């Protein structure tokens, strides 16, 4: 699953920065420790960093843990700071 967010913090940029411009192409992962949970269960994370080609947008690439169908909060924690908990729906 891919989730988009703002406020991910510092990154290792994959290219030069241009003030007010889009993020550089390539991956620019966050520099702080992070975790992602769905319904309180740890999700396998593949990437958290800037979304290439966008201004100030981060993306989280993750594998949702095995959960029964229902609605669950998605929680991203970066350097000890928790995100708001948007809800994702898991179906059959």
VMD Tcl script that builds the backbone (N, CA, C; Angstrom):
set m [mol new atoms 276]
animate dup $m
set s [atomselect $m all]
$s set {name element resname resid chain x y z} {
  {N N UNK 1 A 0.843 -1.152 0.000}
  {CA C UNK 1 A 0.000 0.000 0.000}
  {C C UNK 1 A 0.899 1.228 0.000}
  {N N UNK 2 A 0.430 2.288 -0.602}
  {CA C UNK 2 A 1.141 3.565 -0.571}
  {C C UNK 2 A 0.247 4.574 0.133}
  {N N UNK 3 A 0.800 5.234 1.148}
  {CA C UNK 3 A 0.089 6.292 1.858}
  {C C UNK 3 A 0.869 7.586 1.659}
  {N N UNK 4 A 0.165 8.684 1.529}
  {CA C UNK 4 A 0.813 9.986 1.345}
  {C C UNK 4 A 0.588 10.840 2.574}
  {N N UNK 5 A 1.599 11.632 2.942}
  {CA C UNK 5 A 1.530 12.462 4.133}
  {C C UNK 5 A 2.419 13.685 3.985}
  {N N UNK 6 A 2.294 14.599 4.916}
  {CA C UNK 6 A 3.170 15.765 4.982}
  {C C UNK 6 A 3.883 15.758 6.332}
  {N N UNK 7 A 4.918 16.551 6.456}
  {CA C UNK 7 A 5.601 16.710 7.736}
  {C C UNK 7 A 6.474 15.552 8.144}
  {N N UNK 8 A 7.087 14.871 7.182}
  {CA C UNK 8 A 7.919 13.712 7.488}
  {C C UNK 8 A 9.294 14.036 8.043}
  {N N UNK 9 A 9.714 15.286 7.949}
  {CA C UNK 9 A 11.010 15.676 8.503}
  {C C UNK 9 A 12.139 15.632 7.494}
  {N N UNK 10 A 13.353 15.654 8.026}
  {CA C UNK 10 A 14.566 15.709 7.203}
  {C C UNK 10 A 14.745 14.437 6.387}
  {N N UNK 11 A 15.339 14.611 5.205}
  {CA C UNK 11 A 15.586 13.481 4.309}
  {C C UNK 11 A 17.007 13.531 3.775}
  {N N UNK 12 A 17.450 12.397 3.259}
  {CA C UNK 12 A 18.681 12.336 2.465}
  {C C UNK 12 A 18.251 12.542 1.022}
  {N N UNK 13 A 18.398 13.759 0.538}
  {CA C UNK 13 A 17.900 14.107 -0.798}
  {C C UNK 13 A 18.684 13.379 -1.882}
  {N N UNK 14 A 17.950 12.945 -2.902}
  {CA C UNK 14 A 18.572 12.227 -4.016}
  {C C UNK 14 A 19.145 13.167 -5.068}
  {N N UNK 15 A 18.952 14.458 -4.883}
  {CA C UNK 15 A 19.450 15.429 -5.851}
  {C C UNK 15 A 19.392 16.823 -5.267}
  {N N UNK 16 A 19.690 17.828 -6.076}
  {CA C UNK 16 A 19.700 19.207 -5.571}
  {C C UNK 16 A 18.291 19.712 -5.261}
  {N N UNK 17 A 18.233 20.589 -4.252}
  {CA C UNK 17 A 16.974 21.221 -3.837}
  {C C UNK 17 A 16.795 22.529 -4.579}
  {N N UNK 18 A 15.562 22.827 -4.935}
  {CA C UNK 18 A 15.198 24.114 -5.510}
  {C C UNK 18 A 14.056 24.644 -4.661}
  {N N UNK 19 A 14.259 25.779 -3.998}
  {CA C UNK 19 A 13.223 26.333 -3.126}
  {C C UNK 19 A 11.910 26.486 -3.878}
  {N N UNK 20 A 10.848 25.911 -3.320}
  {CA C UNK 20 A 9.528 25.978 -3.926}
  {C C UNK 20 A 9.332 25.032 -5.088}
  {N N UNK 21 A 10.366 24.262 -5.423}
  {CA C UNK 21 A 10.277 23.340 -6.554}
  {C C UNK 21 A 9.947 21.931 -6.118}
  {N N UNK 22 A 9.706 21.098 -7.081}
  {CA C UNK 22 A 9.390 19.693 -6.814}
  {C C UNK 22 A 10.587 18.966 -6.220}
  {N N UNK 23 A 10.296 17.905 -5.495}
  {CA C UNK 23 A 11.346 17.062 -4.930}
  {C C UNK 23 A 12.173 16.459 -6.055}
  {N N UNK 24 A 13.460 16.206 -5.800}
  {CA C UNK 24 A 14.289 15.597 -6.838}
  {C C UNK 24 A 13.801 14.193 -7.177}
  {N N UNK 25 A 14.109 13.749 -8.396}
  {CA C UNK 25 A 13.738 12.386 -8.769}
  {C C UNK 25 A 14.589 11.412 -7.966}
  {N N UNK 26 A 14.158 10.195 -7.883}
  {CA C UNK 26 A 14.864 9.202 -7.080}
  {C C UNK 26 A 14.321 9.167 -5.666}
  {N N UNK 27 A 14.888 8.285 -4.854}
  {CA C UNK 27 A 14.396 8.163 -3.485}
  {C C UNK 27 A 15.138 9.115 -2.558}
  {N N UNK 28 A 14.382 9.732 -1.656}
  {CA C UNK 28 A 14.918 10.646 -0.647}
  {C C UNK 28 A 14.334 10.243 0.699}
  {N N UNK 29 A 14.909 9.203 1.337}
  {CA C UNK 29 A 14.340 8.676 2.571}
  {C C UNK 29 A 14.531 9.614 3.765}
  {N N UNK 30 A 13.614 9.513 4.735}
  {CA C UNK 30 A 13.737 10.304 5.962}
  {C C UNK 30 A 15.000 9.863 6.696}
  {N N UNK 31 A 15.592 10.782 7.457}
  {CA C UNK 31 A 16.826 10.479 8.173}
  {C C UNK 31 A 16.567 9.983 9.588}
  {N N UNK 32 A 15.388 10.231 10.125}
  {CA C UNK 32 A 15.052 9.812 11.496}
  {C C UNK 32 A 14.470 8.406 11.509}
  {N N UNK 33 A 14.505 7.804 12.679}
  {CA C UNK 33 A 13.872 6.493 12.819}
  {C C UNK 33 A 12.360 6.658 12.704}
  {N N UNK 34 A 11.697 5.622 12.218}
  {CA C UNK 34 A 10.249 5.690 12.051}
  {C C UNK 34 A 9.634 4.303 12.174}
  {N N UNK 35 A 8.337 4.287 12.397}
  {CA C UNK 35 A 7.574 3.042 12.395}
  {C C UNK 35 A 6.190 3.337 11.843}
  {N N UNK 36 A 5.557 2.296 11.329}
  {CA C UNK 36 A 4.213 2.410 10.775}
  {C C UNK 36 A 3.385 1.260 11.327}
  {N N UNK 37 A 2.210 1.586 11.871}
  {CA C UNK 37 A 1.310 0.556 12.363}
  {C C UNK 37 A -0.065 0.714 11.712}
  {N N UNK 38 A -0.764 -0.390 11.622}
  {CA C UNK 38 A -2.150 -0.404 11.152}
  {C C UNK 38 A -2.930 -1.177 12.206}
  {N N UNK 39 A -3.909 -0.533 12.799}
  {CA C UNK 39 A -4.683 -1.188 13.849}
  {C C UNK 39 A -3.837 -1.600 15.034}
  {N N UNK 40 A -2.765 -0.858 15.291}
  {CA C UNK 40 A -1.871 -1.165 16.402}
  {C C UNK 40 A -0.848 -2.244 16.117}
  {N N UNK 41 A -0.904 -2.844 14.938}
  {CA C UNK 41 A 0.059 -3.882 14.563}
  {C C UNK 41 A 1.117 -3.309 13.629}
  {N N UNK 42 A 2.352 -3.728 13.849}
  {CA C UNK 42 A 3.463 -3.244 13.036}
  {C C UNK 42 A 3.269 -3.620 11.573}
  {N N UNK 43 A 3.419 -2.641 10.686}
  {CA C UNK 43 A 3.360 -2.878 9.246}
  {C C UNK 43 A 4.786 -2.987 8.722}
  {N N UNK 44 A 4.995 -3.826 7.740}
  {CA C UNK 44 A 6.306 -3.920 7.089}
  {C C UNK 44 A 6.461 -2.695 6.195}
  {N N UNK 45 A 7.534 -1.958 6.404}
  {CA C UNK 45 A 7.757 -0.714 5.673}
  {C C UNK 45 A 8.882 -0.898 4.670}
  {N N UNK 46 A 8.656 -0.373 3.464}
  {CA C UNK 46 A 9.655 -0.458 2.415}
  {C C UNK 46 A 10.309 0.889 2.142}
  {N N UNK 47 A 9.594 1.980 2.445}
  {CA C UNK 47 A 10.124 3.322 2.172}
  {C C UNK 47 A 9.258 4.357 2.877}
  {N N UNK 48 A 9.923 5.350 3.455}
  {CA C UNK 48 A 9.262 6.563 3.942}
  {C C UNK 48 A 10.181 7.709 3.573}
  {N N UNK 49 A 9.695 8.577 2.716}
  {CA C UNK 49 A 10.503 9.711 2.274}
  {C C UNK 49 A 9.714 10.573 1.313}
  {N N UNK 50 A 10.418 11.481 0.669}
  {CA C UNK 50 A 9.754 12.384 -0.261}
  {C C UNK 50 A 9.190 11.640 -1.459}
  {N N UNK 51 A 8.030 12.089 -1.914}
  {CA C UNK 51 A 7.429 11.561 -3.136}
  {C C UNK 51 A 8.050 12.332 -4.299}
  {N N UNK 52 A 8.818 11.676 -5.157}
  {CA C UNK 52 A 9.509 12.372 -6.248}
  {C C UNK 52 A 8.542 13.163 -7.134}
  {N N UNK 53 A 8.952 14.380 -7.473}
  {CA C UNK 53 A 8.177 15.205 -8.384}
  {C C UNK 53 A 7.082 16.028 -7.737}
  {N N UNK 54 A 6.951 15.971 -6.412}
  {CA C UNK 54 A 5.939 16.750 -5.697}
  {C C UNK 54 A 6.611 17.727 -4.746}
  {N N UNK 55 A 5.878 18.742 -4.332}
  {CA C UNK 55 A 6.412 19.735 -3.401}
  {C C UNK 55 A 5.927 19.393 -1.997}
  {N N UNK 56 A 6.847 19.024 -1.110}
  {CA C UNK 56 A 6.526 18.786 0.293}
  {C C UNK 56 A 5.668 17.576 0.583}
  {N N UNK 57 A 5.557 16.650 -0.344}
  {CA C UNK 57 A 4.731 15.465 -0.144}
  {C C UNK 57 A 5.622 14.258 0.132}
  {N N UNK 58 A 5.278 13.513 1.166}
  {CA C UNK 58 A 5.999 12.296 1.535}
  {C C UNK 58 A 5.140 11.094 1.170}
  {N N UNK 59 A 5.801 9.969 0.975}
  {CA C UNK 59 A 5.054 8.733 0.743}
  {C C UNK 59 A 5.608 7.641 1.626}
  {N N UNK 60 A 4.705 6.772 2.051}
  {CA C UNK 60 A 5.070 5.598 2.834}
  {C C UNK 60 A 4.634 4.375 2.045}
  {N N UNK 61 A 5.580 3.516 1.720}
  {CA C UNK 61 A 5.289 2.257 1.039}
  {C C UNK 61 A 5.314 1.170 2.110}
  {N N UNK 62 A 4.198 0.477 2.270}
  {CA C UNK 62 A 4.099 -0.486 3.357}
  {C C UNK 62 A 3.263 -1.690 2.985}
  {N N UNK 63 A 3.455 -2.754 3.749}
  {CA C UNK 63 A 2.633 -3.947 3.622}
  {C C UNK 63 A 1.722 -3.988 4.834}
  {N N UNK 64 A 0.424 -4.009 4.594}
  {CA C UNK 64 A -0.553 -4.035 5.677}
  {C C UNK 64 A -0.499 -5.401 6.348}
  {N N UNK 65 A -0.457 -5.441 7.704}
  {CA C UNK 65 A -0.438 -6.732 8.383}
  {C C UNK 65 A -1.763 -7.478 8.194}
  {N N UNK 66 A -1.757 -8.773 8.459}
  {CA C UNK 66 A -2.977 -9.584 8.352}
  {C C UNK 66 A -3.972 -9.110 9.405}
  {N N UNK 67 A -5.106 -8.601 8.949}
  {CA C UNK 67 A -6.155 -8.124 9.842}
  {C C UNK 67 A -7.504 -8.582 9.305}
  {N N UNK 68 A -8.446 -8.766 10.190}
  {CA C UNK 68 A -9.807 -9.099 9.786}
  {C C UNK 68 A -10.412 -7.908 9.050}
  {N N UNK 69 A -11.405 -8.134 8.202}
  {CA C UNK 69 A -12.061 -7.005 7.539}
  {C C UNK 69 A -12.571 -5.994 8.564}
  {N N UNK 70 A -12.410 -4.718 8.232}
  {CA C UNK 70 A -12.857 -3.656 9.129}
  {C C UNK 70 A -12.111 -2.369 8.872}
  {N N UNK 71 A -12.311 -1.402 9.745}
  {CA C UNK 71 A -11.661 -0.090 9.660}
  {C C UNK 71 A -10.592 0.010 10.739}
  {N N UNK 72 A -9.402 0.473 10.347}
  {CA C UNK 72 A -8.270 0.517 11.263}
  {C C UNK 72 A -7.511 1.835 11.120}
  {N N UNK 73 A -6.966 2.357 12.245}
  {CA C UNK 73 A -6.139 3.555 12.140}
  {C C UNK 73 A -4.760 3.228 11.565}
  {N N UNK 74 A -4.270 4.119 10.713}
  {CA C UNK 74 A -2.921 4.046 10.165}
  {C C UNK 74 A -2.093 5.067 10.931}
  {N N UNK 75 A -1.031 4.628 11.589}
  {CA C UNK 75 A -0.219 5.506 12.427}
  {C C UNK 75 A 1.223 5.497 11.937}
  {N N UNK 76 A 1.736 6.674 11.572}
  {CA C UNK 76 A 3.136 6.833 11.193}
  {C C UNK 76 A 3.815 7.608 12.312}
  {N N UNK 77 A 4.904 7.066 12.824}
  {CA C UNK 77 A 5.666 7.724 13.890}
  {C C UNK 77 A 7.071 7.990 13.373}
  {N N UNK 78 A 7.477 9.266 13.384}
  {CA C UNK 78 A 8.807 9.655 12.935}
  {C C UNK 78 A 9.506 10.360 14.088}
  {N N UNK 79 A 10.657 9.829 14.488}
  {CA C UNK 79 A 11.454 10.410 15.566}
  {C C UNK 79 A 10.612 10.604 16.823}
  {N N UNK 80 A 9.729 9.640 17.110}
  {CA C UNK 80 A 8.905 9.676 18.310}
  {C C UNK 80 A 7.640 10.506 18.211}
  {N N UNK 81 A 7.416 11.176 17.092}
  {CA C UNK 81 A 6.227 12.021 16.914}
  {C C UNK 81 A 5.211 11.257 16.072}
  {N N UNK 82 A 4.005 11.073 16.626}
  {CA C UNK 82 A 2.969 10.310 15.944}
  {C C UNK 82 A 2.117 11.187 15.044}
  {N N UNK 83 A 1.718 10.610 13.930}
  {CA C UNK 83 A 0.825 11.307 12.999}
  {C C UNK 83 A -0.610 11.249 13.522}
  {N N UNK 84 A -1.463 12.037 12.875}
  {CA C UNK 84 A -2.883 11.839 13.075}
  {C C UNK 84 A -3.192 10.442 12.582}
  {N N UNK 85 A -4.261 9.846 13.044}
  {CA C UNK 85 A -4.563 8.475 12.676}
  {C C UNK 85 A -5.654 8.354 11.644}
  {N N UNK 86 A -5.341 8.540 10.344}
  {CA C UNK 86 A -6.383 8.312 9.347}
  {C C UNK 86 A -6.832 6.858 9.391}
  {N N UNK 87 A -8.036 6.612 8.933}
  {CA C UNK 87 A -8.592 5.266 8.955}
  {C C UNK 87 A -8.503 4.639 7.577}
  {N N UNK 88 A -8.087 3.376 7.534}
  {CA C UNK 88 A -8.119 2.630 6.278}
  {C C UNK 88 A -9.102 1.488 6.445}
  {N N UNK 89 A -9.728 1.098 5.354}
  {CA C UNK 89 A -10.700 -0.001 5.371}
  {C C UNK 89 A -10.096 -1.229 4.714}
  {N N UNK 90 A -10.266 -2.359 5.368}
  {CA C UNK 90 A -9.795 -3.630 4.839}
  {C C UNK 90 A -11.029 -4.488 4.584}
  {N N UNK 91 A -11.152 -4.955 3.342}
  {CA C UNK 91 A -12.309 -5.771 2.969}
  {C C UNK 91 A -11.964 -7.223 2.866}
  {N N UNK 92 A -12.932 -8.012 2.427}
  {CA C UNK 92 A -12.727 -9.455 2.255}
  {C C UNK 92 A -11.856 -9.740 1.063}
}
mol reanalyze $m
mol bondsrecalc $m
mol representation Tube
mol addrep $m
